[in-house]
Amino acid sequence: MRFLAAVVATAGALLIADAALTVAWQEPVSALIASREQSLLRGQLDDLDRQSADDARGVRGMRDERARLARLAARARARAREGHAIGSIRFPTLGRRYVMVQGTDLASLRKGPGHYPDTPFPGERGTVAVAGHRTTYLAPFRALDKLEKGDRIELEMPYGRFTYTVETTRIVAPTALWVTRRVDHDRLVLSACHPLYSASQRIVVFARLASEAPVGAPASSVPPLTEVGSRDSKKSTSATSSASASTSTASQ
């Protein structure tokens, strides 16, 4: 009986510790799983670096740097496979960096932040969108609400480096399809469930592309686009359209 009581007491203590860690930061078991996946993904990035180096040699004749980056991005996107590494995302003000994967399905998001396949890659024109967990699987986007206007977010792709500056954060409905639409400038959108431990809403960070550069070249500032009108970043969430699987995938 004493042995059984000890086992029960130990199990209870472990459950309490697990709950405390989850509330304070993230769920520890899934975090271990995601940490292992991140290690594997870093190995995939090495392969992507070699492929991108080959791509870069093929576009050396293109003098327009933006056009060259767009070509490299398109080639990388064409090769991207669901659940596989595509690049890294870094939050300098939060001290965090994660390998990103292609896809926002449940299996992909268990590995790290996931790129919405229907949006462009960094370097292509438009809105790049990435989703991530907030309480499980390393909780890469737990601190999205800590980002402030002007904070940098860096996407490190095998073919180039892209720096975005935070413009605003919005709380929207899961059906807010407008957040990934193209506007009059290149931007990055990060989304996750909100509030913590709930999927009733989404927290969305909007960041504007500030600079970009091919691997090995100095970063250059980015001029604004002019061919597309912008109203999305101020649009009311009450005007959202019907639900989409791609915009409501990211959960706790």
N, C-alpha and C positions, 0 to 999 in steps of 0.2 A: 504493500500500500504506500509505503514511504517513497519507493521508487516511482510509482505511478504519479504520486502527488508532485514529485520533483519534475517529472516529464511535463506534466500539465502546467506547472508553474513556469518552467523554462519556455514552453511553447507560448504561453500567454505573454511573457515578457518580450519574446521575439516579435509577436504580433503588435504589441504596443510600440516597440521600437520602430517597426516597419511603418506603422501609421504615423508616428511622430516625424520620421524622415520624409514621408510623402507630403505631409502638410508643410513642413519647414522648407523642403526643397524639391525632391522628386522621388518617385517610387524606386527603391534600390534594386530590386530583382531585374526589372526591365532595363534599368540603367546599365547593369552589367552586360546584359545581352547587347544593347546598343553600342556599348564601348567596344565590345569584341567586333561588332560589325564595322565600326568606324576604322578599326585597325586594318581589317580586310580591304575596306574601300581605299585607304591610303595606298595600298599596293596597286590597286587599279589605276590610281592617278599617275603612277609611274609609266604605265603602258600608254595612257592618254597623252602624256608629255611627248613620248616618242612619235606617236601618230601625228600630233600637232606640229612637231618639228618637220616632218615630211610635208605636211600641208603648207607650212610657211615657205618652204623652198619652192613650192609650185606657184606661189603668188608674189614672189619677189619683184616681178616686173610691174606690179600695180603701184603707182605713185601715190594715189589717194589713200591715206592711212585708214580713214573710216570705211571706205569701200573694201579695203583689204581685210579689216577686222570683220566686216559683215560676211565676207566670203568664207573666212575661217570659221566663224560662228555657225554658218549654215552647214558646213561640212561636219562640224562637231555634233550639231543637232541631228543630222541625218544618221550618224553612227550611234547616237545615244540609245541605250536599252533600259527598259523599265527596271528599276531597282539597282542600277549600276551607277558608279561614281561619274560625275560630270565636272566637278570643280569644288571649290571651297568657299564658304561664307565666313567673314570675320567681322566681329563687333569690337573695334578698338576701345570704346568707352566702357564696355562690359567685360573686356578681357577674355573673350570667347572666340573659338574658331571651330567649325565643323565641316566635314566633307558633305557635299550635297549629292543627292541622287536624282535620277530622272523618274518622275512619277509621284503621284499623291495618293496612291492606293494604300491600304492598311499595311501591307507587307513592306512597301518602300519606306513609308514614314517611320517604321520601326528601326530603320538603319540610320536615319538622319533627316535633315530638312529636304523636302522634295520639290522639284521644279514642276510646275504645271505644264504638261506636254503641249497644250494648245497655245502657249505663249512663247514669244521668241527667246532665244539665248542672248546673253549679254553680247553686245556688239551688233546685233540686228536691231532694226528700228522698232520701237514700240514699248510695251509694258511687259517687263519680266516679272513673273509671279512665282513665289516660293511659299510653301506651307510647312508647318512644323508643330510638334507636340509642345505642351506647356507643363505637364506634370509627369509624363512617363517617357521611357526610352531616351534618357539623358536630358529630357525637357529643354531642347535647344532654344525654344522660343518663349521660355517662361518669363523672361525679363523684357519682353517687347514693350511693356508699359513703362519701362524705365528709360527708354530712348527719348531724347529730347530733340527739339528742332535744331538743326545744324550738326548733329552727331553724324559721324561717318559710318557707312556700311560698305565693306569691300568684298567684291566677288573676284576670286582668283581662279580664272579658267586656264586650261592648258595652253591656250593661244593668246591670252591677254589678261590685263588687270583693269578692273572697273570700280571706280569709287563713286558712291552715291551719298547724298546728304539728306537727312531726314527733313521733310517739310511739315508733315502733320500725322496724327494718329486718329483713327476713327473707330467707333464701335458700331457695327452694322449687323443686319440680319444675315443668316446663313445663305439666303437667296440673293444677296447683293451681287449680281453678276457684273454690274458696271465697274467694279473695282479693277478688273483686269483689262478694261478697254484701252485702246490707244488714245493718247491725248496729244497736246501740241509739243511735247518734249519726251525724251526717253526717260523711263523711270523704272523703279523697282518697287514691287508691292510684296510685303510679308504679311501672312495671315495665320491666325491660330484661334483656337476656341477661347471663348470668354463668357463668363468669368472663369477663374480657375475651378477645375472639377465639374465644369458644366459645358455643354455644347449648344446652349440656347442662343448664343450670339457669336460674333467673330470680332477679334481685335485686328485691325489692319493698319500697318505702317506704310506710308507713302514716302518714297525717297527719290530725289531727282538725280539723274546722272550728272556728275560734276567733271569727271575726267576719265580717260581711257587710254590704253596703250598696249600695243602688241608686247609679248614677252620679250624682255631684254631692251625695250625702248623706254625713254622718259615719257611720263604721262602728259597728255595734252588736254586742255579744257575743251568742253563740248558746246558748240553753238546750238541754240534752240531750233526745234523744227518749226515749220510755218504752215505745212500743208494740211494739218488736222486741227480742228477746233477743239478747245478744252472746256469741259464743264463738269467732268466726272468728279474731280476732287472736292467739289462743293455740292454735289447733287444729294438730295435728301434720300435717306434710306427707305422712305415710304414709297418711293417710285421704283423699287426693285422689281425685277421680273421673276419668272418661275424658277424653282430650284434646279440646280445643276449638280451632277455628281462631282464634277471637278472642283467646284467652289465650296463644297460642304464636306469634303473628305477629312480634313485635318481635325482630329478629335484629341481628347486628353491623352 
